Amino acid sequence: MAHSWEAFENKAARRDLKLEATRAMVSAAIEEGRVGLAFQPIFRAGSRPLIAFHEGLIRIRDRAGRTMPAGEFIPAIENTSLVQEIDRIALEKALDMLRADPRQRLSVNISMHTIGDEGWMNILTRACHDTPHIADRLIVEITESAPIEDPAFVAYFMEKGHKLGCSFAIDDFGAGYTGFSHFRKYKFDMVKIDGQFIRDLPNNRDNQVLVEALVKIARQFDMFTVAEFVETAEESAFAQKLGIDALQGYYHGRSAEMPICLNTGTQVGAALA
């Protein structure tokens, strides 16, 4: 028993050291301007491959030049103030893109921990003042990394964003804390269906029933639907057969290999071509 307890403590210590190292790496990347967005296209369903919008995916470039996806560092900073700093940078970069190209429509993620962050909302408010109607082309994707502890405040935050012109999406629906009751409590404009329900959709009857039901519910609440992690032609075709409005995933388009809007906006012009 003692040996097992010692092994557990050693494992916990290694985990804590890894968390500290990741947080230090993220903090340094923020200070040195090595945080940016990589954009992935989301396509409208139908025979013509028209882009509905692009999602801005947060990326960090380490000092060796390697690009790190969000999954490698967001879990480590989720309960710290660093996640709010990252969300502010993501918003600023997305707004830079929207200013540079008035034809574009973009989405950007925000952690539940950032809702209520005055700095984030001030960035958006200033942008709307300087560039009227810029928020009309911005979709804010609320991630389910934590449960909603103050529903009234979340509703207030979304109402404020809607007044500025933003749209709101539930991201990764079905993967976290969100339930169908959220459709009544909050005025979401879009629901993004988690990839676990899209995977092997043509052959998985359970997933077919769940996706079909979700599409019907979304229509009841006037919500646009997006299937995430679409990786095959068969999954794409079946999702469209069930009434999905738009599709995101490797089959339709990957995100940029290198993030753009790092340090400067010099690459903005061709970024979304």
Residue, then its C-alpha position, 0 to 999 in steps of 0.5 A: m500500500a505504501h508503495s502505491w501511495e508513493a507512486f501516486e504522489n510521484k505521478a501527482a508531482r510530475r503532473d504539477l511540474k508539467l502544469e507549471a512548465t506549460r503555464a510558464m511557456v504560455s506566459a512567455a509566448i504572450e509576452e513575446g508576441r508568439v500567439g496567433l490564430a489559424f483559420q479553418p473554413i466552415f462550408r455550407a451544406g449543398s452541392r456548391p462548396l461555399i464558405a459560411f465562415h472561418e473559425g479562428l483557432i488559437r495557436i502558440r509558436d514556441r521558441a523553436g518555431r513549432t506551432m502548438p494547437a490549443g489542446e496542448f496548452i489550454p487545459a493547463i491554463e483553463n483555471t488561471s488568468l492566462v486563459q483570459e489573456i489568450d481569449r483577449i488576444a484571439l479576439e483582437k486578432a480576429l477583429d484585425m482580420l475583419r477590419a482588413d477584409p470586410r467580406q469575411r465572417l469569422s468565429v472566435n472561441i471564449s472560455m466560460h472563465t472569460i465571460g465577465d472579463e471587462g477587458w475582453m468586452n472593452i476590446l469588442t466595444r472599442a472595435c465596434h465604436d471605431t469600425p461600425h458593424i464589425a461585430d455583425r461578422l463575428i461569431v463568439e463560440i462559447t466553450e464548455s470547459a466549465p459549468i455555467e455557475d451564474p446563468a443570469f450573468v451569462a444571459y446578460f453577457m450574451e445580450k450585451g454582445h447581441k446588441l453590439g451585433c455578435s452572434f453566439a454559438i454553443d461549441d462542441f455540443g454534447a461534449g461537456y456541460t451544456g444541456f438542451s435547457h440552454f436552448r431555452k435559457y440563452k439566445f444562441d444563434m448556432v450549435k456546433i455538434d461535437g465530432q463524437f456524434i459525427r464520427d462514423l455517422p453513416n453506420n452508427r444508428d445511435n448517432q443518426v438518431l441523436v443528430e437528427a433530433l438535435v437538428k429538429i430542436a435547433r430549427q425550433f429555436d432558429m439555430f444554425t447547425v454545424a457538424e464538427f470533425v467531418e472527416t469523410a465524404e460519407e460522413s459529410a453526405f449523411a450529415q447533410k441528409l439529416g439536415i445539417d446546415a454547415l460542415q467543418g473538418y478535415y474532409h472540407g478543409r484543414s486550418a492553416e499549418m502556420p498561424i497568421c496574425l503572429n506579432t504583426g498583421t503583415q500576412v492579413g491580406a492573403a490569410l483567408a484566400 
